[in-house]
Amino acid sequence: MVNEEIQTGPRTDALIKVARRFEYCVILTLVTAIGLVTLLALARLFFGLYDAIFINWNVKDYYSVQALFGRIMTVLIALEFGNSILRHIKEHSIIIQSREVILIGMMAVVRKVMIIDLNTASPMLIASLGALALALASAYWFMRQD
């Protein structure tokens, strides 16, 4: 029995090392993908700013302002998501806190609400976004109670 426990110890350690290497490779892939998405979103934001300011800026056209804020929120969401992953790499922790994921989801809902036209959006879309925001907020609130 003791010999059996000693023999399974090194195998388990090797398996854990392989699993951690795999998780680290997955995280590096995610960070690279998020970095590319952030760069593309930033380029799209700069082109949108250039287009809005120098080419066809119309102060009365609220859609262009909504689109610019939506692009800014996209960059912020990508930065926050990448930052949360990088923070866990620095802390040598693989598990990302679910509170952070919920907050990033709330930012995504806010971004979606900012860019939709409420006059032409379907009532079902507005209701589903409201329900999603309420669900995320209550999940975050319940997690803070622990």
C-alpha positions in Angstrom: 0.0 0.0 0.0 2.8 2.4 0.9 4.7 1.4 -2.2 1.6 2.0 -4.3 1.3 5.6 -3.0 4.9 6.3 -3.6 4.6 5.1 -7.2 1.6 7.2 -8.0 3.1 10.4 -6.6 5.7 11.1 -9.3 3.2 10.2 -12.0 0.7 12.6 -10.6 3.3 15.3 -10.4 4.3 14.8 -14.0 0.6 14.9 -15.0 0.1 18.2 -13.1 3.2 19.6 -14.8 1.9 18.7 -18.2 -1.5 20.1 -17.4 0.0 23.4 -16.2 2.2 23.7 -19.3 -0.9 23.1 -21.4 -2.9 25.7 -19.5 0.0 28.1 -19.9 0.1 27.6 -23.6 -3.6 28.1 -23.9 -3.3 31.4 -21.9 -0.5 32.6 -24.1 -2.6 31.9 -27.1 -5.5 33.8 -25.6 -3.3 36.7 -24.7 -2.0 36.8 -28.3 -5.5 36.7 -29.7 -6.8 39.4 -27.4 -3.8 41.5 -28.2 -4.6 41.2 -32.0 -8.3 42.0 -31.3 -7.2 45.0 -29.2 -5.0 46.3 -32.0 -7.7 45.9 -34.6 -10.3 47.6 -32.4 -7.8 50.4 -31.8 -7.1 50.9 -35.5 -10.9 50.8 -36.2 -11.4 53.5 -33.4 -8.7 55.7 -34.9 -10.1 55.4 -38.4 -13.6 56.2 -37.0 -12.3 59.2 -35.2 -10.5 60.5 -38.3 -13.6 59.9 -40.4 -15.8 61.6 -37.8 -13.6 64.6 -37.2 -12.1 65.4 -40.6 -14.4 64.0 -43.2 -18.1 64.0 -42.3 -18.7 65.2 -38.7 -22.3 66.0 -38.1 -23.1 67.0 -34.6 -26.8 66.3 -35.0 -26.1 62.7 -36.1 -26.2 60.8 -32.8 -25.5 57.5 -34.5 -21.9 58.5 -35.3 -21.4 59.5 -31.7 -22.9 56.2 -30.6 -20.6 54.3 -32.9 -17.5 56.1 -31.6 -18.5 55.4 -28.0 -19.1 51.8 -29.0 -15.6 51.5 -30.5 -14.1 53.0 -27.4 -16.0 50.5 -25.2 -14.7 47.7 -27.5 -11.1 48.7 -26.9 -11.7 49.1 -23.1 -13.3 45.6 -22.9 -10.4 44.0 -24.8 -7.9 45.8 -22.6 -9.6 44.7 -19.4 -10.0 41.1 -20.6 -6.3 41.0 -21.5 -5.3 42.7 -18.3 -7.2 40.2 -16.2 -5.5 37.3 -17.9 -2.0 38.9 -17.7 -2.6 39.6 -14.0 -3.2 35.9 -13.3 -0.1 35.0 -15.3 2.0 37.3 -13.0 0.4 35.8 -9.9 1.0 32.2 -11.2 -2.7 31.5 -11.0 -4.5 29.8 -13.8 -8.1 30.3 -12.6 -9.6 33.7 -13.7 -12.0 35.1 -11.1 -15.6 34.9 -12.1 -16.3 38.4 -10.8 -14.0 39.8 -13.4 -15.7 37.8 -16.1 -19.1 39.1 -14.9 -17.8 42.7 -14.9 -16.5 42.3 -18.4 -19.8 40.9 -19.5 -21.6 43.9 -17.9 -19.3 46.2 -19.9 -20.2 44.3 -23.1 -23.9 44.7 -22.4 -23.4 48.4 -21.8 -21.5 48.6 -25.1 -24.4 46.9 -26.9 -26.9 49.2 -25.3 -24.8 52.2 -26.4 -24.7 51.3 -30.1 -28.3 50.1 -30.7 -30.9 52.5 -32.0 -33.7 52.3 -29.4 -36.2 53.7 -31.9 -35.8 50.8 -34.3 -34.7 48.0 -32.0 -37.2 45.3 -31.3 -38.8 45.2 -27.8 -37.5 41.6 -27.4 -33.9 42.8 -27.9 -34.3 45.6 -25.4 -36.0 43.3 -22.9 -33.3 40.6 -23.3 -30.5 43.1 -22.8 -32.3 44.4 -19.7 -32.7 40.8 -18.4 -29.1 40.1 -19.1 -27.9 43.2 -17.3 -30.1 42.3 -14.3 -28.8 38.8 -14.2 -25.2 39.8 -14.4 -25.7 42.5 -11.7 -27.4 40.1 -9.4 -24.8 37.4 -9.9 -22.1 40.0 -9.1 -24.0 41.1 -6.0 -24.4 37.6 -4.7 -20.7 36.9 -5.3 -19.8 39.9 -3.2 -21.8 38.6 -0.3 -19.4 35.7 0.1 
